[in-house]
Amino acid sequence: MEAVVLDKYGDVDVLQIKQVPVPKPGPTEVLVKVAATALNRADLLQRRGLYPGPEAEYEIPGIEFSGTIESSGEAAKMHPHGTQVMGIVGGGGYAEYLVTDQQQIMPIPSGISLVDAVAIPEVWITAFDALIDKGKLLPNQKCLIHAGGSGVGTAAIQIAKELGSEVAVTASSPKLEICAQLGADLTIDYNQEDFVDKVKKWTNSIGVDVILDVVGGDYLEKNLRCATTQGRIVQVGAMGGGKSEINLGAVLQKRLTLIGTVLRSRSIEEKIVIAEAFKSRITPKFEDRSYRPVIDRYYSFHEIAEAHTYMESNKNIGKIIIEMPPN
């Protein structure tokens, strides 16, 4: 099969497509013929050697997929062959085939195409986990979502609004319109406006209940000033840097909670739990059209380097999909 194999780290020229053996499913695993994968910031970091994937004979990036079950291990009886599925994996998504545990895969919502379904797993699970599971966001509360035009951001806006919460977002100017269309109550151009001042005015200096942040860096100290008493800051990325100085006095005085979370490093058991929660609480919302995946553009598998270059430009609104070669 064809797969992107990282023999070294660096710029996009290290994304070399090679022939490797088709993986064999273990007893509780399924073999999936991949129809599409999608780009994530983790892929860019992994390409540069900053976020290694799980140990394997071949280092193949890619943490989400949509496709069709082709075969199964002897104990994998949950899904018939030919079932169309989607899911997240620790790595291996940039390939024609992958294996994953049968309990980690999710059925594709009705009304969503096989290829477009790949825009759902990583960002929607991340947003759901951050806002609902970790952030404990409730109806009528206020939240601040950074990078509102990203895949996670566009998913988080929809989840928060459907819940009945009020939403503020930060994004660059070209991305603010789609954030508003998705339901954001306050849009902030982070290049031109101070989001701390805007949030304070929006909340009458009370602050927001939950903050979802993928940026990190100097945003953390500003987030402390945006949070209300007993507010929750959920850190799901560090695009702006992993180090930050903070005012511990504000953390203590406001009794704030800072939560760090990622999906990749979780155990299989933890991933199964979040997949089950997602299937019961989020998948039906796609089927009744409460939610929709936001897709920026499509690339072919052999355009993987161009896709990485485009994502690094930070121009995408929503997901970048990579379509695998047809049979």
Backbone bond lengths (Angstrom), bond angles and torsions (degrees), N, CA, C in turn:
res aa  C-N    CA-C-N  psi(-1)  N-CA   C-N-CA  omega(-1)  CA-C   N-CA-C  phi
1 M - - - 1.458 - - 1.525 109.90 -
2 E 1.333 116.38 160.41 1.445 121.08 175.00 1.526 109.90 -88.88
3 A 1.330 115.14 140.74 1.463 120.40 178.30 1.523 108.76 -154.59
4 V 1.325 115.85 150.91 1.458 120.82 170.93 1.524 107.25 -81.36
5 V 1.331 116.41 119.97 1.462 121.52 -178.77 1.527 109.01 -117.19
6 L 1.316 116.17 126.56 1.459 121.10 177.66 1.522 109.69 -90.53
7 D 1.331 116.40 104.38 1.463 121.26 173.95 1.520 111.23 -89.43
8 K 1.324 116.14 -18.46 1.454 122.81 177.13 1.523 107.46 -154.12
9 Y 1.325 116.72 173.18 1.455 121.48 -177.04 1.523 110.49 -115.22
10 G 1.336 114.90 153.49 1.453 118.10 178.29 1.513 112.69 155.82
11 D 1.328 115.78 -142.06 1.457 122.64 -178.91 1.524 110.78 -75.37
12 V 1.320 116.75 -175.17 1.463 120.08 -172.55 1.522 113.74 -64.63
13 D 1.320 117.72 -16.83 1.466 119.60 -179.52 1.529 112.50 -68.54
14 V 1.347 118.22 -13.24 1.472 119.96 177.53 1.528 111.77 -80.04
15 L 1.326 117.22 -7.01 1.475 120.64 -179.86 1.529 109.25 -80.86
16 Q 1.311 116.05 80.77 1.459 122.55 -176.12 1.532 110.89 -98.60
17 I 1.326 116.06 129.25 1.463 121.18 177.20 1.527 108.73 -88.44
18 K 1.331 115.32 125.86 1.462 120.93 -176.54 1.526 110.39 -132.33
19 Q 1.313 115.50 165.76 1.452 121.74 174.01 1.531 108.90 -90.48
20 V 1.321 116.26 124.93 1.464 121.97 177.58 1.522 108.12 -134.57
21 P 1.330 118.02 162.05 1.467 119.69 179.95 1.525 112.02 -65.88
22 V 1.319 115.15 148.45 1.463 120.22 173.23 1.531 107.91 -68.60
23 P 1.334 119.20 129.50 1.469 120.24 -179.06 1.533 111.58 -67.41
24 K 1.317 115.84 154.28 1.463 121.12 178.84 1.529 109.44 -107.03
25 P 1.317 117.32 131.86 1.470 119.27 -179.42 1.515 112.15 -71.02
26 G 1.352 114.97 141.67 1.450 120.12 172.75 1.510 110.48 -76.49
27 P 1.326 117.57 -176.00 1.471 121.03 -173.68 1.530 114.27 -55.13
28 T 1.342 117.92 -39.66 1.473 120.04 -177.66 1.532 111.87 -107.15
29 E 1.313 116.93 16.26 1.461 120.90 -176.78 1.524 111.77 -105.39
30 V 1.334 115.09 163.12 1.456 121.99 174.28 1.515 108.94 -122.45
31 L 1.320 116.14 149.93 1.463 122.80 173.34 1.520 107.26 -96.63
32 V 1.332 116.14 123.79 1.460 122.01 -177.33 1.523 109.75 -110.96
33 K 1.333 116.22 128.08 1.464 121.21 168.74 1.523 106.46 -80.47
34 V 1.316 116.37 112.60 1.459 121.62 -171.80 1.526 110.60 -76.97
35 A 1.327 115.79 127.59 1.465 121.14 174.86 1.519 110.86 -92.58
36 A 1.334 116.27 -34.87 1.465 120.32 -178.67 1.521 109.98 -158.56
37 T 1.316 114.67 152.46 1.448 122.03 167.70 1.523 106.53 -126.43
38 A 1.313 117.57 178.78 1.465 120.55 -178.60 1.515 109.05 -144.15
39 L 1.331 115.39 154.02 1.458 119.84 -178.66 1.519 111.46 -82.96
40 N 1.334 114.17 146.85 1.451 122.49 174.50 1.524 108.58 -140.37
41 R 1.322 116.29 156.29 1.461 119.60 -179.96 1.524 111.75 -57.57
42 A 1.321 116.44 -30.90 1.457 120.10 177.53 1.530 111.18 -59.30
43 D 1.334 117.50 -34.19 1.470 121.07 179.33 1.524 110.76 -64.38
44 L 1.334 116.31 -40.83 1.464 120.16 -179.99 1.525 110.41 -65.37
45 L 1.329 116.32 -40.73 1.458 120.19 177.94 1.524 111.38 -66.45
46 Q 1.325 116.21 -41.99 1.467 119.63 179.66 1.522 110.73 -62.90
47 R 1.315 116.86 -40.82 1.475 120.74 178.74 1.521 111.58 -58.46
48 R 1.325 116.03 -31.83 1.464 120.75 -179.28 1.533 112.56 -92.28
49 G 1.329 117.19 3.76 1.454 120.45 177.90 1.509 114.51 81.44
50 L 1.332 117.35 17.21 1.462 121.72 -175.65 1.520 113.29 -103.14
51 Y 1.334 117.52 -4.96 1.464 120.49 -177.40 1.526 107.95 -152.12
52 P 1.326 117.11 73.63 1.467 120.17 -173.22 1.521 112.78 -63.31
53 G 1.319 115.13 146.74 1.451 120.98 176.66 1.516 111.02 -82.63
54 P 1.331 117.13 -177.71 1.465 120.68 178.80 1.523 111.19 -64.93
55 E 1.314 116.18 153.67 1.466 120.31 179.75 1.520 109.83 -63.59
56 A 1.333 114.92 132.24 1.464 120.87 -179.67 1.523 108.26 -159.73
57 E 1.322 116.30 164.22 1.466 120.08 179.41 1.522 110.88 -61.17
58 Y 1.328 115.86 -38.34 1.456 121.32 177.82 1.531 107.96 -123.94
59 E 1.336 116.20 133.28 1.462 119.32 177.72 1.522 108.92 -87.13
60 I 1.313 115.32 101.35 1.463 122.95 -178.02 1.524 107.90 -112.14
61 P 1.339 118.94 116.07 1.470 120.21 179.35 1.533 111.33 -69.84
62 G 1.318 114.42 -179.80 1.468 120.52 176.21 1.506 111.69 107.27
63 I 1.337 117.03 117.07 1.463 120.07 -174.12 1.523 113.55 -115.65
64 E 1.328 118.10 6.37 1.472 119.22 174.04 1.519 109.74 -148.08
65 F 1.323 114.47 159.71 1.463 119.28 -174.42 1.513 110.33 -157.07
66 S 1.314 114.76 160.07 1.466 122.02 161.64 1.517 105.94 -134.15
67 G 1.321 116.02 148.45 1.459 118.40 -176.95 1.514 111.90 176.67
68 T 1.323 115.34 -162.92 1.464 122.49 -173.97 1.522 110.07 -125.72
69 I 1.321 117.09 132.75 1.460 121.11 178.53 1.525 109.58 -67.30
70 E 1.330 115.39 124.20 1.467 120.29 -178.21 1.522 112.68 -103.42
71 S 1.340 116.68 -35.32 1.466 120.13 176.68 1.521 108.97 -155.93
72 S 1.329 115.95 170.88 1.461 120.24 -174.66 1.515 110.57 -142.33
73 G 1.349 116.10 154.99 1.448 121.03 170.82 1.513 110.57 -69.58
74 E 1.328 115.75 166.77 1.469 119.78 -172.24 1.526 113.00 -63.54
75 A 1.337 118.30 -24.92 1.466 120.44 -179.71 1.524 112.79 -102.42
76 A 1.311 117.16 3.89 1.473 120.88 -178.58 1.522 109.03 -93.45
77 K 1.332 116.36 94.98 1.464 121.95 -174.01 1.526 113.18 -115.13
78 M 1.339 117.64 3.56 1.466 119.99 -171.81 1.524 113.79 -73.26
79 H 1.345 117.35 -32.23 1.461 120.75 -171.87 1.526 110.21 -129.57
80 P 1.327 118.73 126.90 1.463 121.33 178.59 1.527 111.31 -65.83
81 H 1.309 115.92 153.58 1.454 120.25 173.80 1.532 108.76 -61.69
82 G 1.310 116.24 140.93 1.460 121.44 -177.31 1.514 113.60 94.82
83 T 1.350 117.41 -6.25 1.457 120.46 178.68 1.532 109.99 -69.52
84 Q 1.314 116.80 134.16 1.458 121.27 176.65 1.520 108.80 -87.77
85 V 1.350 115.75 128.58 1.457 120.63 -172.25 1.528 110.29 -139.27
86 M 1.332 114.39 169.51 1.463 121.84 174.80 1.524 107.07 -141.71
87 G 1.336 116.60 165.90 1.451 118.09 179.05 1.507 112.80 173.14
88 I 1.341 115.01 179.39 1.457 121.86 175.50 1.524 108.94 -115.68
89 V 1.321 115.61 150.70 1.458 122.59 179.83 1.528 108.09 -138.40
90 G 1.337 116.50 164.26 1.450 120.20 177.47 1.517 112.32 -70.98
91 G 1.316 116.65 -24.37 1.455 123.77 179.67 1.513 108.43 177.55
92 G 1.341 116.70 169.86 1.454 120.19 176.55 1.505 115.40 103.59
93 G 1.348 117.14 1.02 1.464 120.03 -177.07 1.516 114.43 -71.05
94 Y 1.338 117.93 -23.31 1.468 121.24 -179.98 1.527 109.55 -85.14
95 A 1.298 116.97 60.32 1.464 121.29 -177.03 1.519 110.05 -156.59
96 E 1.317 115.88 161.27 1.463 120.43 -179.87 1.521 111.80 -71.72
97 Y 1.334 117.61 -26.70 1.455 122.05 178.28 1.520 109.07 -137.63
98 L 1.337 116.12 151.36 1.459 121.51 171.42 1.520 108.86 -148.02
99 V 1.324 115.44 163.07 1.467 120.75 174.25 1.520 108.73 -117.90
100 T 1.321 114.89 146.86 1.458 120.75 177.91 1.520 109.18 -154.99
101 D 1.319 116.39 158.15 1.459 120.36 179.25 1.527 110.03 -64.29
102 Q 1.319 116.03 140.10 1.465 121.15 -176.20 1.529 112.90 -60.22
103 Q 1.338 117.23 -26.58 1.465 120.03 -177.94 1.531 113.22 -84.67
104 Q 1.327 117.46 -8.56 1.457 120.37 178.75 1.524 113.00 -89.96
105 I 1.324 117.05 -15.87 1.461 119.14 -177.43 1.523 110.50 -84.64
106 M 1.322 114.30 156.13 1.463 120.86 -177.03 1.522 109.55 -129.58
107 P 1.323 118.09 143.38 1.463 120.25 176.40 1.517 110.32 -67.61
108 I 1.304 116.66 148.90 1.457 121.48 178.36 1.527 108.83 -79.13
109 P 1.330 117.88 129.16 1.469 119.82 -179.57 1.524 111.50 -59.65
110 S 1.317 116.34 143.67 1.458 119.96 177.32 1.520 109.41 -62.23
111 G 1.322 115.76 140.86 1.460 120.64 -178.79 1.510 114.12 91.69
112 I 1.347 117.71 -7.97 1.461 122.21 177.19 1.524 108.26 -107.50
113 S 1.332 117.42 129.98 1.464 120.48 -178.77 1.518 110.92 -70.49
114 L 1.336 115.54 161.28 1.464 121.45 -179.15 1.524 110.98 -58.29
115 V 1.321 117.76 -43.66 1.465 120.88 -179.09 1.525 111.25 -71.42
116 D 1.323 117.99 -47.06 1.463 121.18 -177.53 1.529 112.72 -64.88
117 A 1.329 116.27 -23.90 1.471 119.72 -179.04 1.521 112.07 -60.64
118 V 1.330 117.64 -24.80 1.463 119.45 -178.75 1.522 112.00 -66.86
119 A 1.323 117.34 -15.53 1.468 120.86 177.55 1.522 112.34 -76.31
120 I 1.327 117.82 -2.74 1.461 120.96 -174.69 1.532 114.30 -96.43
121 P 1.330 121.14 -52.65 1.471 120.11 -161.59 1.527 116.33 -55.59
122 E 1.330 118.65 -59.36 1.467 119.47 -170.41 1.515 112.70 -67.58
123 V 1.326 116.79 -50.71 1.467 118.00 -174.00 1.524 112.52 -73.86
124 W 1.316 117.64 -35.02 1.467 118.77 -178.94 1.521 111.39 -75.34
125 I 1.333 117.49 -36.59 1.462 118.93 174.65 1.524 109.76 -65.98
126 T 1.339 117.24 -41.68 1.461 120.89 178.51 1.528 111.14 -60.51
127 A 1.327 116.85 -47.30 1.468 120.82 -179.03 1.522 111.23 -65.37
128 F 1.319 116.94 -43.89 1.470 121.55 178.32 1.522 110.43 -62.04
129 D 1.314 117.03 -46.99 1.457 121.68 -179.30 1.527 110.98 -62.46
130 A 1.342 116.63 -42.66 1.462 120.78 -176.52 1.528 112.19 -70.79
131 L 1.312 117.06 -48.51 1.464 120.28 -175.28 1.523 113.47 -77.63
132 I 1.321 116.27 -46.33 1.468 120.47 -171.33 1.524 112.23 -91.79
133 D 1.335 116.57 -53.54 1.464 119.27 -175.45 1.523 111.49 -73.29
134 K 1.324 117.07 -52.21 1.464 120.30 -176.82 1.532 111.87 -86.08
135 G 1.321 117.86 -43.90 1.463 120.76 -175.14 1.512 114.66 -81.58
136 K 1.330 118.12 -15.84 1.473 122.19 178.67 1.533 112.13 54.32
137 L 1.331 116.14 37.61 1.462 119.98 179.54 1.526 109.93 -64.52
138 L 1.338 116.06 138.48 1.456 122.43 -177.65 1.524 110.75 -122.02
139 P 1.327 117.77 160.65 1.466 120.39 174.39 1.524 110.60 -55.95
140 N 1.326 115.08 144.49 1.470 123.48 178.01 1.524 113.91 72.78
141 Q 1.328 118.16 -0.91 1.452 119.78 172.36 1.531 109.71 -85.25
142 K 1.322 115.47 167.05 1.457 121.38 179.13 1.526 109.98 -110.66
143 C 1.343 115.46 142.54 1.456 120.05 177.29 1.521 110.39 -134.14
144 L 1.314 114.91 155.84 1.467 123.01 175.69 1.514 107.47 -118.39
145 I 1.330 115.95 125.36 1.463 121.70 -178.85 1.524 108.17 -117.30
146 H 1.322 116.05 116.10 1.457 120.08 177.27 1.531 110.25 -84.23
147 A 1.337 115.95 153.66 1.467 122.20 -176.71 1.527 109.93 55.90
148 G 1.323 115.16 52.38 1.459 120.98 -174.89 1.518 114.67 -61.54
149 G 1.332 118.08 -22.18 1.458 120.50 179.36 1.510 114.52 -89.70
150 S 1.325 117.04 -1.46 1.468 120.80 178.36 1.521 110.65 -76.39
151 G 1.326 116.49 175.04 1.455 119.55 176.55 1.511 111.74 -60.07
152 V 1.347 116.69 -48.30 1.462 120.24 178.25 1.522 110.45 -63.58
153 G 1.329 116.81 -40.93 1.456 120.48 -178.63 1.510 113.33 -62.71
154 T 1.336 116.78 -47.08 1.468 119.76 -178.78 1.525 111.26 -65.53
155 A 1.340 117.03 -32.57 1.467 120.18 175.55 1.527 110.59 -70.69
156 A 1.328 116.43 -43.77 1.460 120.92 -176.59 1.530 111.90 -64.16
157 I 1.323 117.01 -38.70 1.466 119.70 177.72 1.529 109.86 -57.67
158 Q 1.327 116.54 -47.61 1.456 120.78 -176.89 1.524 111.78 -66.05
159 I 1.329 117.37 -40.10 1.461 120.25 179.08 1.522 110.67 -64.26
160 A 1.327 116.65 -45.38 1.464 120.24 -178.24 1.526 111.99 -65.54
161 K 1.338 116.82 -41.46 1.458 119.82 -178.62 1.528 110.96 -69.30
162 E 1.310 117.71 -40.34 1.467 120.26 178.78 1.521 110.72 -64.66
163 L 1.336 116.00 -30.46 1.456 121.01 177.44 1.524 111.63 -70.49
164 G 1.343 116.68 -25.66 1.447 120.75 -178.34 1.518 113.36 103.13
165 S 1.337 116.02 21.70 1.456 121.16 179.28 1.528 110.61 -97.59
166 E 1.332 116.14 162.91 1.459 121.39 174.50 1.528 108.47 -96.59
167 V 1.335 115.33 143.50 1.458 119.77 -168.62 1.526 111.39 -128.43
168 A 1.333 115.19 130.25 1.460 122.42 167.15 1.517 107.68 -113.00
169 V 1.326 117.13 143.50 1.466 120.82 179.10 1.522 109.77 -133.39
170 T 1.330 114.46 151.50 1.460 120.86 167.21 1.522 107.64 -110.80
171 A 1.325 116.14 143.09 1.459 122.27 177.85 1.523 107.74 -168.34
172 S 1.319 116.57 168.41 1.458 119.90 172.91 1.519 108.88 -75.03
173 S 1.313 116.50 159.07 1.466 122.14 -172.47 1.523 113.89 -52.22
174 P 1.367 120.21 -44.75 1.471 119.20 -177.77 1.529 114.35 -64.03
175 K 1.337 117.12 -16.57 1.463 120.46 -175.56 1.533 113.68 -99.90
176 L 1.322 116.53 -6.22 1.463 119.74 -175.07 1.522 112.80 -68.52
177 E 1.329 117.17 -34.19 1.459 119.96 -177.37 1.520 111.64 -63.00
178 I 1.342 117.64 -45.31 1.470 119.26 180.00 1.521 109.87 -66.36
179 C 1.327 118.15 -34.41 1.467 120.38 176.62 1.527 110.89 -61.08
180 A 1.331 115.83 -42.57 1.469 120.17 177.98 1.523 111.01 -65.98
181 Q 1.328 116.45 -40.66 1.465 120.14 179.05 1.525 111.61 -62.36
182 L 1.323 116.56 -32.60 1.462 120.61 179.12 1.520 112.37 -78.41
183 G 1.343 116.90 -11.30 1.459 119.58 174.09 1.507 116.23 123.23
184 A 1.331 118.73 0.72 1.460 119.80 -179.10 1.526 110.65 -58.83
185 D 1.327 116.42 133.24 1.462 121.83 -178.84 1.526 111.97 -83.85
186 L 1.314 116.64 -29.71 1.464 122.29 179.30 1.517 108.18 -135.66
187 T 1.328 117.42 123.63 1.463 121.67 177.03 1.526 109.03 -113.69
188 I 1.329 115.38 134.80 1.462 121.74 -173.88 1.522 109.18 -126.61
189 D 1.320 117.01 122.08 1.466 122.32 174.60 1.526 107.73 -80.34
190 Y 1.328 116.52 105.74 1.467 118.90 -174.03 1.524 113.00 -67.93
191 N 1.340 117.47 -16.16 1.466 120.16 177.46 1.526 112.51 -79.62
192 Q 1.323 116.60 -24.18 1.459 121.04 -174.17 1.526 114.45 -117.40
193 E 1.332 117.35 -17.39 1.454 120.67 -172.38 1.524 111.21 -128.05
194 D 1.309 116.36 150.35 1.463 122.56 175.40 1.524 108.29 -86.84
195 F 1.320 116.07 111.71 1.468 117.50 -173.86 1.530 111.73 -68.53
196 V 1.332 118.20 -25.34 1.459 119.45 176.97 1.526 110.33 -64.31
197 D 1.323 116.25 -47.43 1.466 119.91 179.22 1.523 111.39 -62.67
198 K 1.318 116.25 -42.76 1.471 120.18 -178.36 1.534 111.03 -63.94
199 V 1.317 116.66 -41.87 1.469 120.57 -179.48 1.531 110.18 -68.00
200 K 1.323 116.82 -40.39 1.471 119.12 179.28 1.521 111.21 -62.37
201 K 1.319 117.19 -41.96 1.465 120.13 178.00 1.527 110.48 -65.94
202 W 1.309 116.79 -41.00 1.474 122.40 -178.02 1.523 111.17 -63.59
203 T 1.327 116.36 -35.17 1.474 120.70 -175.78 1.525 112.67 -104.39
204 N 1.337 117.02 11.23 1.474 120.14 -176.44 1.525 111.59 54.81
205 S 1.347 114.73 40.38 1.479 123.98 177.85 1.524 113.96 68.78
206 I 1.327 117.48 8.67 1.471 120.21 178.51 1.521 110.69 -78.04
207 G 1.329 118.06 -39.27 1.454 122.31 -177.78 1.517 112.69 97.92
208 V 1.326 115.85 169.87 1.466 121.50 -177.56 1.521 110.33 -98.71
209 D 1.328 114.71 157.04 1.462 120.66 -176.72 1.525 112.94 -80.20
210 V 1.335 116.69 -37.59 1.465 121.41 -176.17 1.520 108.91 -136.34
211 I 1.330 115.82 137.62 1.466 122.10 174.60 1.516 108.61 -123.27
212 L 1.329 116.45 126.63 1.468 122.24 174.69 1.521 106.64 -106.07
213 D 1.335 115.76 118.09 1.468 120.17 -173.94 1.522 111.38 -126.84
214 V 1.331 115.72 126.53 1.464 121.94 174.35 1.525 111.22 -108.17
215 V 1.323 116.74 2.21 1.470 120.91 -171.38 1.521 111.97 -95.59
216 G 1.329 117.64 -52.85 1.459 120.26 -177.28 1.517 111.40 73.13
217 G 1.338 116.19 -147.94 1.454 120.36 -179.48 1.524 111.30 57.11
218 D 1.340 116.30 -136.19 1.466 119.36 -177.52 1.520 113.27 -74.15
219 Y 1.346 118.03 -4.37 1.465 119.83 174.95 1.525 111.39 -65.87
220 L 1.324 117.77 -28.87 1.464 119.49 -174.25 1.525 111.12 -61.55
221 E 1.327 117.83 -47.44 1.455 120.26 179.51 1.527 110.95 -62.26
222 K 1.328 117.01 -37.62 1.465 120.60 178.13 1.528 111.01 -68.85
223 N 1.329 115.89 -35.32 1.463 119.54 177.67 1.525 111.37 -61.84
224 L 1.333 116.58 -36.90 1.465 120.06 178.10 1.523 110.57 -59.19
225 R 1.317 116.22 -36.80 1.467 120.26 -179.48 1.527 112.01 -76.14
226 C 1.335 116.62 -23.25 1.468 120.47 179.69 1.518 112.99 -84.70
227 A 1.316 117.02 -20.41 1.468 120.84 -173.21 1.520 111.29 -80.36
228 T 1.315 115.11 144.81 1.457 121.16 174.72 1.528 110.49 -81.05
229 T 1.303 117.07 173.60 1.456 121.25 175.35 1.530 109.88 -57.93
230 Q 1.316 116.01 131.30 1.467 124.01 -176.24 1.531 112.09 62.47
231 G 1.317 116.20 27.55 1.458 120.41 175.93 1.517 111.93 -73.10
232 R 1.334 115.89 162.48 1.459 122.35 -179.35 1.522 109.34 -120.37
233 I 1.319 116.47 127.84 1.468 122.81 175.49 1.523 107.08 -109.92
234 V 1.326 116.87 118.12 1.461 121.75 -177.53 1.527 108.05 -108.50
235 Q 1.325 116.10 114.49 1.467 122.74 -176.66 1.525 108.72 -98.09
236 V 1.337 116.20 114.82 1.465 119.81 -178.18 1.522 112.17 -115.77
237 G 1.328 117.70 5.11 1.454 120.98 178.78 1.512 109.59 -170.44
238 A 1.340 114.99 173.19 1.461 120.56 -179.13 1.524 109.83 -145.20
239 M 1.332 115.53 53.18 1.456 120.29 -179.39 1.526 111.93 -60.19
240 G 1.325 117.00 -28.59 1.462 121.08 -177.97 1.512 113.79 -94.93
241 G 1.314 117.66 5.76 1.454 121.57 179.68 1.510 112.25 121.94
242 G 1.330 115.32 150.39 1.455 120.48 -175.92 1.512 114.77 -94.37
243 K 1.333 117.83 -2.65 1.456 120.62 -178.45 1.523 110.45 -116.34
244 S 1.335 115.41 141.47 1.454 119.67 -178.79 1.521 109.57 -156.99
245 E 1.322 116.82 144.04 1.452 121.53 172.08 1.524 108.25 -96.12
246 I 1.319 116.33 134.43 1.462 119.44 -177.64 1.523 110.25 -128.51
247 N 1.304 115.22 160.20 1.459 123.18 176.87 1.526 108.25 -90.29
248 L 1.322 116.63 99.75 1.464 119.63 -179.03 1.518 111.61 -64.23
249 G 1.332 116.25 -26.04 1.456 118.90 177.35 1.517 111.68 -60.24
250 A 1.356 116.49 -39.02 1.467 120.21 178.30 1.519 110.97 -66.97
251 V 1.333 116.68 -38.19 1.469 120.41 178.26 1.526 110.03 -61.69
252 L 1.328 115.49 -43.73 1.465 119.99 -178.06 1.526 111.78 -71.37
253 Q 1.310 115.65 -47.33 1.464 119.27 -175.76 1.518 112.11 -63.71
254 K 1.344 116.13 -41.21 1.464 119.80 -179.12 1.527 112.82 -87.32
255 R 1.335 115.83 -6.63 1.483 120.65 -177.84 1.531 110.14 55.65
256 L 1.337 115.27 52.01 1.459 121.95 -175.88 1.526 111.29 -82.47
257 T 1.321 114.72 157.51 1.456 121.67 174.75 1.527 108.46 -119.96
258 L 1.329 116.35 123.99 1.472 122.38 175.63 1.517 108.27 -108.33
259 I 1.311 116.08 120.72 1.467 121.51 -175.05 1.524 109.21 -119.95
260 G 1.324 116.22 125.31 1.462 121.21 173.02 1.519 109.86 -101.38
261 T 1.339 116.70 136.97 1.463 118.71 -178.40 1.516 111.23 -152.32
262 V 1.335 116.02 139.37 1.461 123.40 171.44 1.523 107.32 -138.78
263 L 1.311 115.97 160.93 1.464 120.55 179.80 1.523 112.50 -93.57
264 R 1.327 116.59 -38.06 1.459 120.95 -168.24 1.523 113.74 -58.71
265 S 1.324 117.50 -41.59 1.458 120.52 -172.93 1.523 113.98 -84.02
266 R 1.315 117.68 0.83 1.464 119.47 -179.34 1.526 111.09 -74.10
267 S 1.318 114.70 154.56 1.462 120.33 177.73 1.531 110.23 -69.02
268 I 1.308 116.01 162.90 1.463 120.43 176.69 1.522 110.40 -58.08
269 E 1.328 116.44 -39.55 1.461 120.46 -179.31 1.533 111.10 -61.85
270 E 1.326 116.28 -42.06 1.464 120.01 178.60 1.527 110.97 -66.65
271 K 1.328 116.55 -39.59 1.460 120.18 -179.96 1.527 111.37 -66.79
272 I 1.306 116.74 -34.51 1.464 120.50 177.45 1.523 110.03 -65.50
273 V 1.330 117.21 -41.84 1.468 121.34 179.91 1.522 110.64 -61.19
274 I 1.343 117.39 -46.25 1.461 119.49 -178.52 1.521 110.92 -69.69
275 A 1.339 117.72 -33.04 1.466 120.29 177.24 1.528 110.79 -65.38
276 E 1.333 116.91 -39.68 1.463 120.37 179.42 1.531 110.53 -66.66
277 A 1.333 116.68 -41.49 1.459 119.87 178.40 1.521 110.69 -64.44
278 F 1.316 116.18 -39.28 1.457 120.97 179.45 1.528 110.87 -63.53
279 K 1.328 116.30 -44.91 1.467 120.22 -179.08 1.519 112.01 -60.56
280 S 1.313 116.84 -37.00 1.465 119.54 -176.17 1.527 112.73 -82.88
281 R 1.338 117.64 -31.56 1.463 119.93 -172.14 1.526 114.59 -106.76
282 I 1.339 117.75 -27.24 1.460 119.96 -173.31 1.528 112.85 -107.72
283 T 1.332 117.48 -44.87 1.477 120.33 -177.54 1.525 112.67 -52.52
284 P 1.348 119.92 -44.21 1.477 118.76 179.92 1.523 113.43 -60.51
285 K 1.317 117.99 -25.24 1.460 120.94 -179.38 1.527 112.03 -72.04
286 F 1.320 117.13 -25.14 1.464 120.14 172.37 1.524 110.22 -74.07
287 E 1.311 115.73 -36.37 1.458 119.81 -177.03 1.521 112.36 -71.53
288 D 1.349 117.49 -30.92 1.468 118.40 176.90 1.534 111.82 -95.41
289 R 1.330 115.95 9.55 1.477 124.16 174.32 1.530 113.11 70.45
290 S 1.337 117.55 17.96 1.462 119.29 172.82 1.524 110.68 -68.95
291 Y 1.332 116.09 -33.49 1.456 122.20 179.09 1.524 109.71 -117.90
292 R 1.338 114.97 154.49 1.458 120.42 172.36 1.519 109.26 -146.14
293 P 1.329 117.08 139.17 1.463 118.41 175.54 1.528 110.05 -71.41
294 V 1.318 116.00 140.22 1.457 121.40 178.22 1.526 107.91 -101.30
295 I 1.328 116.45 118.74 1.469 122.13 -174.86 1.517 109.48 -117.20
296 D 1.316 116.30 127.08 1.456 121.21 -179.75 1.528 111.28 -83.05
297 R 1.330 116.81 -54.80 1.468 119.88 -179.76 1.517 111.13 -164.12
298 Y 1.330 113.95 169.57 1.460 122.35 -177.88 1.532 109.34 -117.35
299 Y 1.330 115.62 142.87 1.459 122.35 171.56 1.526 108.04 -128.01
300 S 1.318 115.98 153.88 1.461 119.67 171.98 1.525 109.06 -80.56
301 F 1.313 116.52 160.95 1.458 121.76 -178.51 1.524 111.72 -55.95
302 H 1.315 116.46 -38.12 1.467 119.98 -177.80 1.527 112.10 -78.39
303 E 1.323 117.49 -0.26 1.463 121.96 174.00 1.528 111.17 -105.56
304 I 1.336 116.87 25.03 1.459 121.10 -173.80 1.531 111.61 -60.66
305 A 1.336 117.97 -36.79 1.466 120.48 179.26 1.525 111.10 -65.75
306 E 1.331 116.55 -42.00 1.468 120.53 177.85 1.530 110.31 -63.20
307 A 1.329 116.37 -37.98 1.465 120.07 179.43 1.529 111.20 -64.29
308 H 1.338 116.75 -42.69 1.462 120.24 177.37 1.526 110.93 -62.54
309 T 1.322 116.31 -42.49 1.468 120.34 179.13 1.517 110.78 -60.58
310 Y 1.331 116.12 -41.86 1.461 120.17 179.75 1.526 110.62 -64.95
311 M 1.328 118.03 -43.84 1.459 119.62 179.94 1.528 110.84 -62.97
312 E 1.322 116.93 -37.28 1.461 119.98 -179.87 1.530 111.96 -67.34
313 S 1.335 117.13 -19.93 1.461 120.09 176.45 1.524 112.15 -73.80
314 N 1.350 116.05 -13.74 1.466 123.38 179.06 1.531 112.34 62.36
315 K 1.324 116.82 30.74 1.458 120.53 -179.85 1.533 112.80 -96.75
316 N 1.326 116.86 -13.46 1.466 118.67 -173.77 1.525 111.45 -72.00
317 I 1.326 114.90 144.84 1.464 122.95 172.58 1.520 105.97 -115.92
318 G 1.321 116.89 107.04 1.457 119.83 -174.15 1.516 110.84 88.08
319 K 1.323 115.67 -155.01 1.459 122.02 -167.99 1.525 114.04 -88.97
320 I 1.336 114.08 150.41 1.463 123.42 172.06 1.523 106.55 -109.40
321 I 1.328 116.22 118.09 1.466 121.86 -174.10 1.528 110.30 -102.56
322 I 1.316 115.66 139.73 1.464 123.06 176.30 1.531 107.86 -113.07
323 E 1.316 116.77 115.39 1.460 121.64 -179.77 1.523 109.81 -89.39
324 M 1.324 116.05 129.69 1.449 121.36 179.44 1.523 110.62 -77.25
325 P 1.341 117.69 157.52 1.469 120.16 179.36 1.528 110.90 -60.42
326 P 1.315 118.99 142.50 1.474 120.46 176.16 1.517 110.34 -68.23
327 N 1.316 115.77 161.65 1.471 119.44 178.87 1.512 110.96 -60.56
